[in-house]
Amino acid sequence: MVDRVPTRGAAAGDRHSASDAAQLESLGYRSDFRRDMSLWANFSLGFTYLSPVVGIYTLFGFALATAGPAMVWSLLIVGVGQLLVALVFGEVVSQYPLAGGVYPWARRLWGRRWAWLTGWVYMIALLVTIASVAYGSGPYVSMLFGLEPSTGTTIACALLVLLVATAINLGGTRALGIAAIIGFSTEILGALAVGGWLLLTERHHGLGVLLDGAGTGSGGSYLGAFLAAGLIGIFQYYGFEACGDVAEEVPNPGKRIPKAMRMTIYVGGFAATFVCLSLVLAVPDFGAVISGADTDPVSTVLSTAFGPLGSKVVLLVVLVSFLSCALSLQAAASRLIYSYARDRMLPASRLFSRFSARLHVPPYALVVATVVPALVVLASRISEDATERIVSFAVLGIYLGFQMVVLAALRARLKGWTPAGQFTLGRWGLPVNALALVYGVAAIVNMAWPRSPDAPWYDNYLTLLSGCLVVGAGLIVMITARPYGRSQAPAGDAVPERTK
């Protein structure tokens, strides 16, 4: 990996500002965003989107019940796989530091049609993920304030989280960066404090249990159970791409964003693994979790270890994590919608590409990133199953969007593209790109694999069906309405002209 080190000092900062504008203009754009986001703020944005606390606390009980304490190894396996993807993204964003992330990357690597479909899949996935994170915060709000848990309470709490996140995002890049740093600091300190305390005071097992499946699996095989529990890792390791979604708000993005992406994987992965490890060793009875007698081992462990008052503090940290995660997701979604509309690739593009000179954000794109998730949350009032069916696409859609870019990068590389940003993998680029694609396809298959033979077929294939529905709808819109045909922005220029 090669990071070319820029000159330091005030003069260097001026040169970076001029070179950033010049690079953006050479790519066909002039940006209205303010480059107020530091390296640490950019990293914090990716970290809070990845959110180890949200990811682990949400799926810990499921993973432990499915594969026992050995499920913790899935975090390391998925972490390595997603690092490969982050390295590919780092090369692309270094050469094409454009707002919106996967959409403009796919556009420059392949072309308008591929970019439109990539953006569609990723946009739907982001909007649904915002809803799932906001909805997931509801039970913790109820526990913190002693509210009676109900669908209505959860909906109200979710809508409140969305409104607070929107208010912060309307503060502009600087407010977003400050909020991301506060969220990162709170979450990492909380994760280390909670994990450390559990290891010191509530450790019931030795490290040997990490090689124990605790009797899970079927037919004498543990692999199926481990792959199913691996969803905790798959759900955990995304968010690093948000560092690139705000590329036009970061000084010297060609160097800083690839670094922030790698930092997100390293620090986020460590924090997630540490939290998961401490929880595993603190669970007193694996059998109770596996049998279903203890359906919420996280709450059981925290209430035992910290008591009523300490649990409230931990819950407050968890809520900050949920809010920070929703905030980062909203920022990523609004930049994607703005980038899409700026290239005239959406209906009402003129509206969604509007930029507020006072707020320094695209306000109407941000409204979409608030209203659509709110509607998904409100759908649970009609039917919780309806919300589950909508949300089931969330993680699969993120991974599909990722792999559409990874595939586009591999295709462009094989057709002659040589990454030309400040960050490159050199001769390792092709094998890393190929391995990232293999990993990503395997993760998608694992997510979509049917694992409930006793359930109705449509429930057993719910994730796959939701993915096919979103992709199919996107293809129908693309073929019939031809939204890409209105765009004259550059596309497919990563591949040298002579090889096209």
C-alpha positions as CSV (number, residue, x, y, z in Angstrom):
1,M,0.0,0.0,0.0
2,V,1.3,3.4,-0.9
3,D,0.3,6.6,0.9
4,R,2.1,9.6,-0.6
5,V,2.8,12.1,2.2
6,P,1.8,15.7,1.4
7,T,3.8,18.8,2.6
8,R,2.9,20.0,6.0
9,G,2.2,23.4,7.5
10,A,-0.2,26.4,6.8
11,A,1.1,26.8,3.2
12,A,0.4,23.1,2.6
13,G,-3.1,23.6,3.8
14,D,-3.7,26.3,1.3
15,R,-2.2,24.2,-1.4
16,H,-4.5,21.3,-0.4
17,S,-7.5,23.5,-0.6
18,A,-6.6,24.7,-4.1
19,S,-5.6,21.2,-5.2
20,D,-8.9,19.7,-3.8
21,A,-10.9,22.2,-5.8
22,A,-8.8,21.6,-8.9
23,Q,-9.2,17.8,-8.6
24,L,-12.9,18.2,-8.2
25,E,-13.1,20.5,-11.2
26,S,-11.1,18.0,-13.3
27,L,-13.7,15.4,-12.4
28,G,-16.5,17.7,-13.7
29,Y,-17.8,19.3,-10.5
30,R,-17.7,22.3,-8.3
31,S,-18.7,21.7,-4.8
32,D,-20.8,23.9,-2.5
33,F,-19.9,21.8,0.6
34,R,-17.5,23.3,3.1
35,R,-14.4,21.2,3.8
36,D,-14.7,21.4,7.6
37,M,-14.4,17.6,8.3
38,S,-11.0,16.6,9.9
39,L,-9.5,13.2,9.6
40,W,-10.7,12.3,13.1
41,A,-14.2,13.6,12.4
42,N,-14.3,11.6,9.1
43,F,-13.1,8.4,11.0
44,S,-15.7,9.1,13.7
45,L,-18.4,9.3,11.1
46,G,-17.5,5.8,9.8
47,F,-17.1,4.4,13.4
48,T,-20.5,5.6,14.6
49,Y,-22.1,4.3,11.4
50,L,-20.4,0.9,12.0
51,S,-21.3,1.3,15.8
52,P,-19.9,-1.7,17.6
53,V,-22.3,-1.2,20.5
54,V,-25.4,-1.2,18.2
55,G,-24.2,-4.2,16.2
56,I,-23.2,-6.4,19.1
57,Y,-26.1,-5.6,21.4
58,T,-28.6,-6.1,18.7
59,L,-27.5,-9.6,17.6
60,F,-25.5,-11.0,20.5
61,G,-28.4,-13.1,21.9
62,F,-29.2,-14.6,18.5
63,A,-25.6,-15.4,17.7
64,L,-24.9,-17.0,21.1
65,A,-28.1,-19.1,20.9
66,T,-27.3,-20.2,17.4
67,A,-23.6,-21.2,17.7
68,G,-22.5,-20.9,21.3
69,P,-19.5,-18.9,22.5
70,A,-17.4,-19.9,19.5
71,M,-19.5,-17.5,17.4
72,V,-17.1,-14.7,18.4
73,W,-14.6,-15.9,15.7
74,S,-17.0,-14.7,13.0
75,L,-16.1,-11.1,13.9
76,L,-12.5,-11.7,13.0
77,I,-13.3,-13.5,9.8
78,V,-15.8,-10.9,8.6
79,G,-13.4,-8.1,9.7
80,V,-10.7,-9.4,7.4
81,G,-13.1,-9.8,4.5
82,Q,-14.5,-6.2,4.9
83,L,-10.9,-4.9,5.2
84,L,-10.3,-6.2,1.7
85,V,-13.4,-4.3,0.5
86,A,-12.3,-1.1,2.3
87,L,-8.9,-1.3,0.6
88,V,-10.6,-1.4,-2.8
89,F,-12.9,1.5,-1.8
90,G,-9.8,3.4,-0.7
91,E,-8.2,3.2,-4.1
92,V,-11.4,4.3,-5.8
93,V,-12.3,7.2,-3.5
94,S,-8.7,8.4,-3.6
95,Q,-9.0,8.9,-7.4
96,Y,-12.7,9.9,-7.3
97,P,-13.4,11.9,-4.1
98,L,-17.0,12.7,-4.9
99,A,-20.0,13.1,-2.6
100,G,-22.3,10.1,-2.6
101,G,-19.9,7.2,-2.3
102,V,-20.8,4.0,-4.2
103,Y,-23.0,5.8,-6.8
104,P,-20.3,8.1,-8.3
105,W,-17.7,5.3,-7.9
106,A,-19.7,2.9,-9.9
107,R,-20.4,5.6,-12.5
108,R,-16.7,6.3,-13.1
109,L,-15.7,2.7,-13.0
110,W,-18.4,1.3,-15.3
111,G,-21.0,3.7,-16.6
112,R,-24.4,5.3,-16.1
113,R,-26.7,2.3,-16.1
114,W,-24.6,0.3,-13.6
115,A,-24.2,3.4,-11.5
116,W,-28.0,4.1,-11.5
117,L,-28.8,0.5,-10.3
118,T,-26.0,0.6,-7.7
119,G,-27.2,3.9,-6.3
120,W,-30.8,2.6,-6.3
121,V,-30.0,-0.6,-4.3
122,Y,-27.7,1.3,-1.9
123,M,-30.2,4.2,-1.4
124,I,-33.1,1.8,-0.5
125,A,-30.8,-0.1,1.8
126,L,-29.6,3.0,3.6
127,L,-33.1,4.4,4.1
128,V,-34.3,1.1,5.5
129,T,-31.2,0.8,7.7
130,I,-31.9,4.2,9.2
131,A,-35.4,3.0,10.1
132,S,-34.1,-0.2,11.6
133,V,-31.6,1.6,13.8
134,A,-34.1,4.2,15.0
135,Y,-36.7,1.4,15.7
136,G,-34.0,-0.6,17.5
137,S,-33.4,2.2,19.9
138,G,-37.0,2.1,21.2
139,P,-36.6,-0.7,23.8
140,Y,-33.5,0.9,25.2
141,V,-35.3,4.3,25.6
142,S,-38.1,2.4,27.4
143,M,-35.7,0.7,29.8
144,L,-33.8,4.0,30.5
145,F,-36.9,6.0,31.4
146,G,-39.0,3.1,32.8
147,L,-41.6,3.2,30.1
148,E,-44.0,0.4,29.4
149,P,-42.6,-1.4,26.4
150,S,-45.1,-1.4,23.5
151,T,-45.2,-0.8,19.8
152,G,-46.5,2.7,20.3
153,T,-43.7,3.6,22.7
154,T,-41.1,2.1,20.3
155,I,-42.5,4.1,17.4
156,A,-42.5,7.4,19.4
157,C,-38.9,6.8,20.5
158,A,-37.8,6.0,17.0
159,L,-39.3,9.1,15.5
160,L,-37.7,11.2,18.3
161,V,-34.3,9.7,17.4
162,L,-34.9,10.6,13.7
163,L,-35.9,14.2,14.5
164,V,-32.8,14.7,16.7
165,A,-30.5,13.3,14.1
166,T,-32.1,15.5,11.4
167,A,-31.7,18.6,13.6
168,I,-28.0,17.9,14.1
169,N,-27.5,17.1,10.4
170,L,-29.1,20.5,9.5
171,G,-26.3,22.1,11.4
172,G,-23.9,21.4,8.5
173,T,-20.6,19.6,8.1
174,R,-19.0,21.1,11.3
175,A,-21.9,20.1,13.5
176,L,-22.0,16.6,11.9
177,G,-18.2,16.2,12.6
178,I,-18.5,17.4,16.2
179,A,-21.5,15.1,16.8
180,A,-19.6,12.2,15.2
181,I,-16.5,12.8,17.4
182,I,-18.8,13.0,20.6
183,G,-20.5,9.8,19.5
184,F,-17.2,8.0,18.9
185,S,-15.7,9.1,22.2
186,T,-18.8,8.1,24.2
187,E,-19.1,4.8,22.4
188,I,-15.5,3.7,22.6
189,L,-15.1,4.8,26.2
190,G,-18.3,3.1,27.1
191,A,-17.4,-0.1,25.3
192,L,-14.0,-0.2,27.0
193,A,-15.4,0.6,30.4
194,V,-18.3,-1.9,30.2
195,G,-16.1,-4.7,28.7
196,G,-13.3,-4.1,31.2
197,W,-15.7,-4.2,34.1
198,L,-17.3,-7.4,33.0
199,L,-13.9,-9.0,32.5
200,L,-12.8,-8.0,36.0
201,T,-16.0,-8.7,38.0
202,E,-18.4,-10.9,36.0
203,R,-16.1,-13.4,34.2
204,H,-17.6,-16.9,34.6
205,H,-15.6,-18.8,32.0
206,G,-12.1,-19.2,30.8
207,L,-10.9,-18.4,27.2
208,G,-11.3,-22.1,26.4
209,V,-15.0,-21.6,25.9
210,L,-14.3,-19.6,22.7
211,L,-13.6,-23.0,21.0
212,D,-16.9,-24.5,22.3
213,G,-20.1,-24.6,20.3
214,A,-22.0,-25.5,23.4
215,G,-23.9,-28.3,21.7
216,T,-25.2,-26.2,18.9
217,G,-25.3,-27.5,15.3
218,S,-27.2,-30.4,13.8
219,G,-26.4,-33.7,12.2
220,G,-22.9,-33.7,13.8
221,S,-21.9,-30.6,11.9
222,Y,-21.2,-27.2,13.5
223,L,-20.5,-25.3,10.2
224,G,-24.2,-24.5,9.5
225,A,-24.7,-23.0,13.0
226,F,-21.5,-21.0,12.8
227,L,-22.4,-19.6,9.4
228,A,-25.8,-18.6,10.7
229,A,-24.3,-16.9,13.8
230,G,-21.8,-15.2,11.5
231,L,-24.6,-12.7,10.7
232,I,-23.4,-10.8,13.8
233,G,-20.1,-10.1,12.1
234,I,-21.8,-9.4,8.7
235,F,-24.1,-6.9,10.4
236,Q,-21.2,-5.3,12.2
237,Y,-18.6,-4.5,9.6
238,Y,-20.0,-1.8,7.4
239,G,-20.0,1.9,7.9
240,F,-16.5,2.6,6.6
241,E,-18.0,3.6,3.3
242,A,-19.6,6.6,5.0
243,C,-16.1,8.2,5.2
244,G,-16.3,8.4,1.4
245,D,-19.9,9.6,1.2
246,V,-18.8,13.0,2.5
247,A,-15.6,13.2,0.3
248,E,-16.3,16.8,-0.7
249,E,-16.4,17.9,2.9
250,V,-12.9,16.5,3.8
251,P,-9.6,18.4,3.1
252,N,-7.1,16.3,1.2
253,P,-9.6,13.5,0.7
254,G,-7.4,11.3,-1.5
255,K,-5.2,10.6,1.5
256,R,-7.4,11.1,4.5
257,I,-10.5,9.1,3.5
258,P,-8.7,5.8,2.7
259,K,-6.9,6.1,6.0
260,A,-10.2,6.9,7.9
261,M,-11.8,3.8,6.2
262,R,-9.0,1.5,7.5
263,M,-9.1,3.1,10.9
264,T,-12.8,2.4,11.0
265,I,-12.2,-1.3,10.4
266,Y,-9.3,-1.5,12.9
267,V,-10.8,0.4,15.8
268,G,-14.4,-0.6,15.2
269,G,-13.4,-4.2,14.8
270,F,-11.4,-4.2,18.0
271,A,-14.1,-2.5,20.0
272,A,-16.8,-4.9,18.7
273,T,-14.7,-8.0,19.4
274,F,-13.8,-6.7,22.9
275,V,-17.4,-6.1,23.8
276,C,-18.5,-9.4,22.4
277,L,-15.7,-11.3,24.2
278,S,-16.5,-9.7,27.5
279,L,-20.2,-10.5,27.2
280,V,-19.5,-14.1,26.2
281,L,-17.3,-14.7,29.3
282,A,-19.9,-12.9,31.5
283,V,-22.9,-15.1,30.5
284,P,-23.4,-17.5,33.4
285,D,-25.4,-20.1,31.6
286,F,-25.0,-20.7,27.9
287,G,-27.6,-23.5,28.1
288,A,-30.3,-21.0,29.2
289,V,-29.6,-18.8,26.2
290,I,-29.5,-21.7,23.7
291,S,-32.7,-23.2,25.1
292,G,-34.5,-19.9,25.0
293,A,-34.9,-19.6,28.7
294,D,-32.8,-16.4,28.6
295,T,-33.9,-14.5,25.5
296,D,-32.0,-11.3,26.3
297,P,-28.6,-12.2,27.7
298,V,-27.2,-8.7,27.2
299,S,-29.8,-7.2,29.6
300,T,-29.3,-10.0,32.0
301,V,-25.5,-9.5,32.2
302,L,-25.7,-5.7,32.4
303,S,-28.3,-5.7,35.1
304,T,-26.3,-8.2,37.2
305,A,-23.0,-6.5,36.7
306,F,-24.0,-2.8,37.1
307,G,-27.2,-2.8,39.2
308,P,-30.1,-0.4,38.6
309,L,-28.1,2.8,38.6
310,G,-25.1,1.5,36.6
311,S,-27.4,-0.1,34.1
312,K,-29.0,3.3,33.5
313,V,-25.6,4.8,32.7
314,V,-24.8,1.9,30.3
315,L,-28.2,2.4,28.6
316,L,-27.5,6.1,28.1
317,V,-24.2,5.1,26.3
318,V,-26.2,2.7,24.2
319,L,-28.7,5.4,23.3
320,V,-25.9,7.8,22.3
321,S,-24.6,5.0,20.1
322,F,-27.9,4.5,18.4
323,L,-28.4,8.2,17.8
324,S,-24.9,8.6,16.5
325,C,-25.4,5.6,14.1
326,A,-28.7,7.1,12.8
327,L,-27.0,10.5,12.4
328,S,-24.2,9.0,10.3
329,L,-26.6,6.9,8.2
330,Q,-28.7,10.0,7.5
331,A,-25.6,12.0,6.4
332,A,-24.6,9.2,4.1
333,A,-28.0,8.8,2.6
334,S,-28.5,12.5,2.0
335,R,-25.2,12.9,0.2
336,L,-26.0,9.9,-2.0
337,I,-29.4,11.3,-2.9
338,Y,-27.8,14.7,-3.6
339,S,-25.1,13.2,-5.7
340,Y,-27.7,11.2,-7.6
341,A,-29.9,14.3,-8.2
342,R,-26.9,16.5,-9.1
343,D,-26.3,14.2,-12.1
344,R,-30.0,14.4,-12.9
345,M,-30.5,10.7,-12.2
346,L,-33.6,11.0,-10.1
347,P,-37.2,12.3,-10.5
348,A,-37.4,15.8,-9.1
349,S,-33.6,16.1,-9.4
350,R,-33.8,19.9,-9.4
351,L,-35.4,19.8,-6.0
352,F,-33.1,17.1,-4.4
353,S,-29.9,18.7,-5.8
354,R,-30.7,22.0,-4.1
355,F,-28.0,23.1,-1.7
356,S,-28.6,25.5,1.2
357,A,-25.8,28.2,1.3
358,R,-26.9,29.0,4.9
359,L,-26.9,25.5,6.3
360,H,-24.2,24.0,4.0
361,V,-26.2,20.9,3.4
362,P,-28.7,19.6,0.7
363,P,-31.9,20.1,2.8
364,Y,-34.4,18.3,0.6
365,A,-32.2,15.3,0.2
366,L,-32.0,15.2,4.0
367,V,-35.8,15.4,4.3
368,V,-36.0,12.2,2.2
369,A,-33.5,10.6,4.6
370,T,-35.9,11.5,7.4
371,V,-39.4,11.0,6.0
372,V,-38.9,7.6,4.3
373,P,-37.4,5.9,7.4
374,A,-40.2,7.5,9.5
375,L,-42.8,5.9,7.2
376,V,-41.1,2.5,7.5
377,V,-41.2,2.9,11.3
378,L,-44.8,3.9,11.2
379,A,-45.6,0.8,9.2
380,S,-45.1,-1.2,12.4
381,R,-48.3,0.3,13.7
382,I,-50.1,-1.5,10.9
383,S,-48.1,-4.7,11.1
384,E,-44.8,-5.5,12.8
385,D,-44.4,-8.2,10.2
386,A,-44.5,-5.6,7.5
387,T,-41.7,-3.7,9.1
388,E,-39.7,-6.9,9.5
389,R,-40.2,-7.7,5.8
390,I,-39.0,-4.2,4.8
391,V,-36.0,-4.2,7.2
392,S,-34.9,-7.7,6.1
393,F,-33.4,-6.1,3.0
394,A,-31.3,-3.6,4.9
395,V,-28.0,-5.5,5.3
396,L,-28.3,-7.5,2.1
397,G,-28.8,-4.2,0.2
398,I,-25.7,-2.6,1.7
399,Y,-23.6,-5.7,0.7
400,L,-25.1,-5.7,-2.8
401,G,-24.2,-2.1,-3.2
402,F,-20.6,-2.8,-2.0
403,Q,-20.1,-5.7,-4.3
404,M,-21.5,-3.9,-7.3
405,V,-18.6,-1.4,-6.8
406,V,-16.1,-4.1,-6.1
407,L,-17.1,-5.9,-9.3
408,A,-17.0,-2.6,-11.3
409,A,-13.5,-2.0,-9.9
410,L,-12.3,-5.5,-10.9
411,R,-13.8,-5.2,-14.4
412,A,-12.2,-1.8,-14.9
413,R,-8.9,-3.1,-13.6
414,L,-9.0,-6.0,-16.1
415,K,-9.8,-3.5,-18.9
416,G,-6.8,-1.4,-18.1
417,W,-7.7,0.9,-15.2
418,T,-4.7,1.8,-13.0
419,P,-5.7,3.6,-9.8
420,A,-4.1,7.0,-9.8
421,G,-5.0,8.5,-6.4
422,Q,-2.8,9.2,-3.4
423,F,-3.6,5.8,-2.1
424,T,-2.9,2.7,-4.2
425,L,-2.3,-1.0,-3.5
426,G,0.2,-1.3,-6.3
427,R,0.7,-4.9,-7.5
428,W,-1.5,-6.2,-4.7
429,G,-4.5,-4.4,-6.2
430,L,-5.8,-7.2,-8.5
431,P,-5.6,-10.0,-5.9
432,V,-7.1,-7.9,-3.2
433,N,-9.9,-6.8,-5.5
434,A,-10.6,-10.5,-6.5
435,L,-10.6,-11.7,-2.9
436,A,-12.9,-8.9,-1.9
437,L,-15.4,-10.0,-4.5
438,V,-15.2,-13.6,-3.5
439,Y,-15.7,-12.7,0.2
440,G,-18.6,-10.4,-0.6
441,V,-20.5,-12.9,-2.7
442,A,-20.0,-15.5,0.0
443,A,-21.4,-13.1,2.6
444,I,-24.4,-12.4,0.4
445,V,-25.1,-16.1,0.0
446,N,-24.8,-16.6,3.7
447,M,-27.3,-13.8,4.4
448,A,-29.8,-15.1,1.9
449,W,-29.5,-18.8,2.7
450,P,-32.9,-20.3,4.0
451,R,-32.5,-21.6,7.5
452,S,-36.1,-22.1,8.7
453,P,-37.4,-25.3,7.0
454,D,-40.5,-25.3,9.2
455,A,-41.5,-21.8,8.2
456,P,-43.6,-20.9,5.2
457,W,-41.5,-20.7,2.1
458,Y,-41.9,-16.9,1.7
459,D,-40.6,-16.4,5.3
460,N,-37.8,-18.8,4.7
461,Y,-36.7,-16.9,1.6
462,L,-37.6,-13.5,3.0
463,T,-34.2,-11.9,2.6
464,L,-33.6,-13.3,-0.9
465,L,-37.1,-12.2,-2.0
466,S,-36.7,-8.7,-0.6
467,G,-33.4,-8.4,-2.5
468,C,-35.0,-9.6,-5.7
469,L,-37.9,-7.2,-5.3
470,V,-35.7,-4.2,-4.8
471,V,-33.3,-5.1,-7.7
472,G,-36.2,-6.1,-9.9
473,A,-38.1,-2.8,-9.3
474,G,-34.9,-0.9,-10.0
475,L,-34.4,-2.7,-13.3
476,I,-38.0,-2.0,-14.3
477,V,-37.7,1.7,-13.6
478,M,-34.3,1.8,-15.3
479,I,-35.6,0.1,-18.5
480,T,-38.9,1.9,-18.7
481,A,-38.1,5.4,-17.5
482,R,-34.5,5.5,-18.6
483,P,-33.5,7.9,-15.8
484,Y,-29.8,7.6,-16.7
485,G,-30.5,9.1,-20.1
486,R,-31.0,12.6,-18.8
487,S,-27.5,12.7,-17.3
488,Q,-24.5,14.2,-19.1
489,A,-22.0,13.9,-16.3
490,P,-18.8,12.0,-16.9
491,A,-19.1,8.2,-16.7
492,G,-17.0,5.1,-17.4
493,D,-13.8,7.2,-17.7
494,A,-11.7,5.0,-15.4
495,V,-11.2,2.5,-18.3
496,P,-8.8,3.8,-20.9
497,E,-10.5,4.9,-24.1
498,R,-8.7,2.5,-26.3
499,T,-9.9,-0.6,-24.4
500,K,-13.6,0.4,-24.2
